[in-house]
Amino acid sequence: MHFNIWQLGIVLLIVVLIFGTKRLKSIGSDLGGAIKGFKSAMDTDGDKSTKEGHKRLESDEPDAEFAEQKKDKDRSA
């Protein structure tokens, strides 16, 4: 299925009339930000925040919720 330039122009005109230029600009920037975020999440080699997140998960400090549960068990025993 091939589109010529007139068909693409008509579709573009209809899209602009429906959404408006400001809305199309915000949709484009949101889509670009989502793609950048997805690419950075897929790149685990250079992502420092992921490495820091792993360090937090591997820490020996108990979670606040776990500490409260432990106190409740000690009181009931």
Secondary structure as GFF3:
##gff-version 3
##sequence-region A 1 77
A	DSSP	alpha_helix	5	19	.	.	.	ID=ss1
A	DSSP	alpha_helix	21	42	.	.	.	ID=ss2
A	DSSP	alpha_helix	48	57	.	.	.	ID=ss3
A	DSSP	alpha_helix	64	76	.	.	.	ID=ss4
###
